[in-house]
């Protein structure tokens, strides 16, 4: 009887630590699972934030992009405005007097482009009619009367060349005015002081093996 009681106690108390270890192991597994779940939630939120940042409004459409920094305009903003609408970059740089010059230049280039394009189309159609119908008289006031097919072809080629040059000139003037606004905005931030002076004074050259005299030129 005594031996059976001892064996029963040994069996009961010997299994208790095993149950405790299993409980601890289950708790650890739960903690690991919760940690992994928290990490996955954090990564998901991080991905969502990155996506939100990628869909943010571009800088060119924000107010900070056009704010003056230390009293000077932003050259990039001036360039963007000039490409968006000629003259606005100069107005942004507070050089409003340049805007009429730009509008006059762009207006002149557009006028030449329209004139050359209109005459090119008129002479092209007249040349086609002279080839197909053999007629040398046309009702259009843009075309000189009694021109031969060869003469019409010459006029057509001339105005085609003018139209091409007008396209190139318009794009060049457009880009030149935008570049002027960009450079002007950069130059405004340069420190151009009226106190410019040139100073000449003698100096001792002591870093050589023998002492010597030199001249120092200082520009302020």
WORA-V812267 format. One record per run of one state. SS is the DSSP state (~ for helix, > for strand, _ for the rest). FROM is the first residue (numbers start at 0). TO is the last residue. Records with the same first field share a line. If there is no record, write none. Layout:
SS=FROM-TO / FROM-TO
//
This chain:
_=0-0 / 54-57 / 61-62 / 66-67 / 69-70 / 72-73 / 84-86 / 92-95 / 133-147 / 188-196 / 205-210 / 219-219
~=1-53 / 58-60 / 63-65 / 74-83 / 87-91 / 96-132 / 148-187
>=68-68 / 71-71 / 197-204 / 211-218
//
